Amino acid sequence: MSARFNRFIIPSGFYIGSSFTTVFLLLIPWSWMGVIALIGGSIASIWWEIRALGRTLTHNKAASLGFYSTFTGVVMAILIAQIAETFFAEQLWRLEHLYRLPPLIATKGLNFESPEAWYVWIIGLVIVSILAGAIGAPMGIVATKIFKPAKGVTKPPEDSSSEKDA
């Protein structure tokens, strides 16, 4: 008797959208432009799936792709910013200080000044996930409607006769 496992395949649009959100949030200071990063990350992931790869997405898949790509992008931007702050504060680019890196990375999540600081951190993550869901999922659905091909328009079939002749 063999066990069957459902394998979750991560679409490549997820990587495009989360990368867009991460880079946009790291390069531009957080203000109202952060909302633009969430919208842009969701739209970039859907655009990549529909236009670049030619896939069709249901509204459910588009909403989940929009949410996951924006949420992951925001979390990665927060983590990269914190690691960069530690990297420069501890002068870890110098070889004589490199031995400090593994303990800093291992204990960073447990290094809060007080229990209240930990609660504030968790509340911040909850707010980020709510924002990613409130902005990313609807924008995924809207982007699906924007980028879907017109009725009757299909991609031309790829001609592989030149490869057969060679």
N, C-alpha and C positions, 0 to 999 in steps of 0.2 A: 504494500500500500504506500503510495507516494503522496506526500503533502504538496498541495498546490499553494503557491504564494502569489498574491497580487503584487506586481512590481510597479512602483510609482516612478514614472518617467518624468523627469524635470524638463520642461520645454526650454529651448534655447532663448526664447523671448524673456524668460525669467531672469537670465543672466544679463541680458541687454538692459532691461528695465531697472534691475537693482543696481547695476553699474552706473547707469545714468543718474539715478537718484543719489547714490553715494557721492559721485564726483561733483554733482551740482551742489549738494549740501556742504561739501568740504571746501569748495572754491568760493562760494558766495555766503556771506554771513547770514545767520538765521534772522529772518524778519518775515515779511509777507512773501519773500522769494522762496521760502521753504515750502509753501503751498504750491508754488509753481514747480518745484522739484518733484513733489509728490504727483502732481498732474502729469508732468513730463515723463516721469519714470513709468507710469501706468500706460500712457499713450505709446511710449517707445517700445514697451514689451509687446503690446498688441500689434503695433505696426510691423514689428519684426516677424511675428508669427503669420500675419495675414499677407502683407505685401512682399516681404523678402523671401519667405519660405513657401508662400502660396497655400497655407493651411486654412481651413475653415474652423471657426470657433463658435461654440454655443455661448449663450449669454452667461451661463453658470461658469464655464471654463474661463471666459474673459474676466468675469468678476473676481474669481479666485486668483487668476494670474495677475490682475491689477493689484489686488490686496497683497499677495505674497511678495511681488517684486518691490512695491513701495515699502512695505514693512521691513524686509530684509535690507534694503538700501539704507533706510534710516538707522537701523541697528548697527549696520557696518560702519556708517559715518560716525556714529557715537563711539564705537570701539576704536576706530582708527584715530579719532581725535584724542581719546584718552591715552592710547599707546604712544602717540606722537608727543603728547604733553609729558609723559613719564620719560620717554626717550631723551628729550631735550633737557628736562629738569635734572635728571641723573647723569647727564653727559655720557650716555651709553655708546656714542659713536667712537669714543676712545677705547683702544684695545685693553688698557689697564682696568677699565670699568665694566668690561663685557661680562665678567663673572656675576654681576648683579642682575643681569637680564632674566635668567630662568626663575629665581625666587620672586621677582617683581611681577612677572606674568602669572605665576602660579597663585600668588596671594592677592592679586589686584581685586578680585571680586569680594574678598573677605575683609578688605582694608577700609572700613568705614570708621569715621571718628566716633560715631555713636549709633545706637540702634535706630534713632530717629532718621539719621542720614540714609540708612538702608531702606527705611520705609519711603522716604522721599524718592529714592532711586527707583524703587518698584512702582510707585505711583506714576513717576515719569514714563516708565516703560508701558504701563497700562494706557496712559494718555496717548503715547505714540502709536500704540496698536489701534486705539480707537480712531485716531486721525487717519491712519493708513487705511483702515476699513471704510471710514466715512468718505474719504476722497478717492482712494485707489480703486475700490470695487465699482462705484458708479462710473468712474472715468474709463474703466475697462469695458463696461457695457457700451458707453457712448463711443469709445474708439472702435469697437466692433461695428457699430452702425456706420461710422465715418469711413472706415477702410474696407468695408466689404465690397467685392467687385459688383459692378452693375449687372443686372440680369441679362443673360445671353452672352456676356463677355467671358471668354475662357482663355487660358494661356495657350499659345500655339504649341502643338506637340514638338518635342525636340527631334530634330532630324539626325538620326544616327547612321544614315546611309554613307556619309563620307568616311566614317570610321570603318564600315564594312568593306569599302572599296580599297582602303589603304593596306 
